[in-house]
Amino acid sequence: MGESSIGFKHLDDNMKAMVTLLTLCALIVPCVLGFVNFDKRIDLVEVFSREEAVDNEKLFDRLTMAVDENEDSIHSLELIDMQLTVQYQEILKNQTALLRSMDNLTRAE
């Protein structure tokens, strides 16, 4: 066999068809498998993100329920704060009145 007898040109038609078919399969099959694998990865990411969204919604619902449960406590704390503010203002008024009366006593002497 010399160099001139080796090559695609020297094959008969059946062998040319077989070599062409095998070459196409060698090019197409890995590309198709790569795209299928890539599509599976995209599906996995979509499923994972959906699961995360559902989990986050559940956590948010629990948080909302906890806030709703504490609403009465928050309201009673607001009432206590308002009462303490009123008492503090009364103390300040009494202190001012006491200071005025002490000032009047010192002037009277």
WOHU-V46902 format. One record per pair of residues at least 6 apart in sequence whose C-alpha atoms are under 7 Angstrom apart, sorted by the first residue. I is the first residue (numbers start at 1). GAP is how many residues later the second one is. If there is no record, write none. Layout:
BEGIN
{{I	GAP} {I	GAP}}
END
This chain:
BEGIN
{{8	8}}
END
